[in-house]
Amino acid sequence: MPVVKTAISLDEDLFRHESEFLLKELNETYGDKSDTEQTAFSEAMRCKNRQMIEGEW
């Protein structure tokens, strides 16, 4: 059976709405963290990442 490709066109506003919804959800979930907490978390993740890839380069 041959492969058939199809394409559809959607209004660009549909994509904007979904993006706005996702952004709103992310802001509600992560927006209440303090900058200090986020900075500490980011630094811990960078340190862990360095440990994981150490010696692979």
TORKOL-4160 file (C-alpha; in steps of 0.2 Angstrom, whole numbers, padded with zeros to 4 digits, m for minus):
57
<pt num="1" X="0000" Y="0000" Z="0000"/>
<pt num="2" X="0008" Y="0017" Z="m0005"/>
<pt num="3" X="0010" Y="0031" Z="0008"/>
<pt num="4" X="m0002" Y="0046" Z="0005"/>
<pt num="5" X="0002" Y="0062" Z="0013"/>
<pt num="6" X="m0011" Y="0075" Z="0017"/>
<pt num="7" X="m0011" Y="0093" Z="0022"/>
<pt num="8" X="m0024" Y="0104" Z="0030"/>
<pt num="9" X="m0024" Y="0122" Z="0033"/>
<pt num="10" X="m0030" Y="0129" Z="0050"/>
<pt num="11" X="m0033" Y="0147" Z="0055"/>
<pt num="12" X="m0018" Y="0155" Z="0064"/>
<pt num="13" X="m0028" Y="0160" Z="0078"/>
<pt num="14" X="m0031" Y="0142" Z="0083"/>
<pt num="15" X="m0012" Y="0141" Z="0087"/>
<pt num="16" X="m0011" Y="0157" Z="0096"/>
<pt num="17" X="m0025" Y="0152" Z="0107"/>
<pt num="18" X="m0017" Y="0136" Z="0112"/>
<pt num="19" X="0000" Y="0145" Z="0115"/>
<pt num="20" X="m0009" Y="0158" Z="0126"/>
<pt num="21" X="m0018" Y="0144" Z="0136"/>
<pt num="22" X="m0001" Y="0134" Z="0139"/>
<pt num="23" X="0008" Y="0150" Z="0144"/>
<pt num="24" X="m0006" Y="0154" Z="0156"/>
<pt num="25" X="m0005" Y="0137" Z="0164"/>
<pt num="26" X="0014" Y="0137" Z="0165"/>
<pt num="27" X="0013" Y="0154" Z="0174"/>
<pt num="28" X="0000" Y="0148" Z="0186"/>
<pt num="29" X="0010" Y="0133" Z="0190"/>
<pt num="30" X="0028" Y="0140" Z="0191"/>
<pt num="31" X="0024" Y="0159" Z="0194"/>
<pt num="32" X="0023" Y="0158" Z="0213"/>
<pt num="33" X="0041" Y="0152" Z="0215"/>
<pt num="34" X="0053" Y="0165" Z="0222"/>
<pt num="35" X="0068" Y="0170" Z="0211"/>
<pt num="36" X="0080" Y="0164" Z="0225"/>
<pt num="37" X="0071" Y="0147" Z="0225"/>
<pt num="38" X="0072" Y="0146" Z="0206"/>
<pt num="39" X="0090" Y="0151" Z="0205"/>
<pt num="40" X="0095" Y="0138" Z="0218"/>
<pt num="41" X="0086" Y="0125" Z="0208"/>
<pt num="42" X="0094" Y="0130" Z="0192"/>
<pt num="43" X="0111" Y="0129" Z="0199"/>
<pt num="44" X="0108" Y="0112" Z="0206"/>
<pt num="45" X="0102" Y="0106" Z="0189"/>
<pt num="46" X="0118" Y="0113" Z="0181"/>
<pt num="47" X="0129" Y="0105" Z="0194"/>
<pt num="48" X="0120" Y="0088" Z="0192"/>
<pt num="49" X="0121" Y="0090" Z="0173"/>
<pt num="50" X="0140" Y="0093" Z="0174"/>
<pt num="51" X="0142" Y="0077" Z="0185"/>
<pt num="52" X="0132" Y="0067" Z="0172"/>
<pt num="53" X="0142" Y="0072" Z="0157"/>
<pt num="54" X="0159" Y="0073" Z="0166"/>
<pt num="55" X="0172" Y="0063" Z="0156"/>
<pt num="56" X="0161" Y="0061" Z="0140"/>
<pt num="57" X="0169" Y="0076" Z="0131"/>
